[in-house]
Amino acid sequence: MSDNTGNAFVLTVAETLAQHKGGDVVILDLRGIASWTDYFVIATASSSTHLRGLCKAVEDTAKAEHQESFNKPDLSDDQTWVLLDLGDVVVHIMSQSARTFYELEKLWFTAPQLKVEGQKLQAAVVKE
């Protein structure tokens, strides 16, 4: 995936999560920090049903953008965290309790962050 394609795709994924009421959607730019992916997109789901809906929305977006998913999560009714590996973009959809417990943003504190507020990006572009 070229840099411009990766930027566009990560923004599309983040906007999809925001459009489907994912909470506190954040993009972490891991380029130069991790060799196995370029971005994390993190969102909070309000229930297990909402988590499954967000997962389906991201899978549909990836398919429409011709992006391959490297995993197919098997979601249970009590699921609190799902990881979707889309190669250069790894999506974490978490319950509020899982997000508070694991604190991925603090774990990857050196990564530049881009927040999505109400379907709009807080910053104009992901840092190059």
Steps between C-alpha positions, in 0.01 A plus 500: 500500500651835404520775760220707342278194464571404861416851621173503308402153617574563869292819486216313330505231770501760778214691340302176459535428871392854587201483264388182676523667841834354606616696803829684540635401158878551488762430234850420624770554238747216560718559194857505623400336829369157394621303199190281468232767450469872429189595695274398787143620497339470843128542575269430792181295464209551739391132505589163350231554235651839416847340488378244244336777296817709496702194400262429211512865387882494490502165315255642243713814459816293452328285239370809315853645504648169373703455819574149618416398855758267650265365765132420543407543866250260652298728726319378810223672694737604779779627274671814634775549238533412135809550287470527122831462318480686171875496441620859520198584718415306816159580649425456870133518600468479877245529777553795732628270776751329267619833363549639850682186615738458203561871427647448152548874452727507807683186392580662165547849649774597252266457202340815358125492559215623286155517661171475316233717661143450382593363158756778444873481535640720772821550304517548124736218407698216649860614550725396213 
